[in-house]
Amino acid sequence: MNIKFLRPYYTGNETRYIEDSLSKSKIYGEGYYTHKVQKFIEKKFRTQKALLVPSCSAALNLSTFLLDIEAYDEVIMPSFTFMSTANSVLLRGGKIVFVDIDTNTMNIDPSKIEEKITSKTKAIYVVHYAGVSCDMDKIKMLAKAHNIVVIEDAAQAVNSKYKGQYLGTIGDLGCYSFHETKNYNCGEGGAILINTNNVNIIDRAEIIREKGTNKSKKFRGEVTTYTWLEIGDSFVMSDILSAFLYAQLEELDTIKLERKRVFDFYYNNLIKLENELNIKLQYIPEECDPNYHIFFFLVDNKHRRNIVIEKLTDLNIEATFHYVPLHITPLGKKLGYKEGDLPKTEDASQRLIRLPIYPSLKDIELQFILDNLVDVLKKTL
Ligand SMILES: *Cc1c(COP(=O)(O)O)cnc(C)c1O
């Protein structure tokens, strides 16, 4: 057997919808499927406005544009995240303030946020790691008390819920990824969710997305000519990709259930062996309904982590780890951070192992992964 870490799921309708999009002869960013997907997201996840963009990185950049960051403005975020969360702030000239995580979920620890809030703090960027929600009640309460904005990096959390509410719709803005590595994909893609009925903010998001112009209004026939109004960028996704994505979103809950099957298999088998194998499984708080994006567990030290991954690779089972915390990367160090600044982030990120999780994993493959994993873990105790 040869178990890949990732095999993207295709519904079979992707090419049919792409051909349909082509036949409608409008394949740039304001086409039939783009609007169809945006409406789908607005209705299913219940947000005021969804705009498809080329990636979650683009959604984060568009979010940070909307913040109007000025020099020395501060933005709070975890260091245990993908670099796009941080890039979006640096691109607008802001300053990043990293906060340590809760290692049960690897999400930002709300009890460590308040001490980092200053008069310069503009926003908190939360990252819902593995599709499991951060403690949004506490974070929103803090944000309200200090009059700061909450932006959700929900790249991994499309179709996850917190207390019944979809992630990406709880903060002021939410950012989704439809990258091939995520649960619902179109190769490269993303969306920004604008969770306010303030038309000025929605208008501005459309303007920034269309190179700083009111072209979207022209498409809707609300103005006869469009013009350049402010600094913008091109954050528009082709209708071809939207068509591909629509096929995936039609099977949103089927895909989630298939991932749950894999997750539950690992979880139910390994939870009984936690002590014996000296591992710690990820924790899903009761108020969270995740999308099963990642299955991870922690071992007791980095050395063992590396050996386990190596031995699994030898057995043709691809397991991986991530992230190197941003604050101890070369750029993080240039920004003034150093080892020891975020002890929990540094410690847990070195002990984390991710197992393959995707719909096409067969039961026989899962049993093969489990048997070998348990064997390797026993031998490395
Ligand atoms: C994948 C990911 C991103 C980036 O998504 P793209 O669509 O590839 O730009 C950002 N943040 C997190 C937490 C991610 O996992």
The ligand as a Gaussian input file, in Angstrom:
#p B3LYP/6-31G(d) Opt

LIG

0 1
 C       -4.155000      27.651000       3.676000
 C       -4.128000      28.775000       4.632000
 C       -4.023000      30.108000       4.228000
 C       -3.784000      30.493000       2.799000
 O       -4.733000      30.074000       1.912000
 P       -4.521000      30.292000       0.344000
 O       -5.887000      30.108000      -0.229000
 O       -3.550000      29.252000      -0.119000
 O       -3.986000      31.655000       0.139000
 C       -4.079000      31.106000       5.170000
 N       -4.218000      30.826000       6.479000
 C       -4.307000      29.555000       6.923000
 C       -4.479000      29.313000       8.384000
 C       -4.252000      28.493000       6.022000
 O       -4.314000      27.232000       6.469000

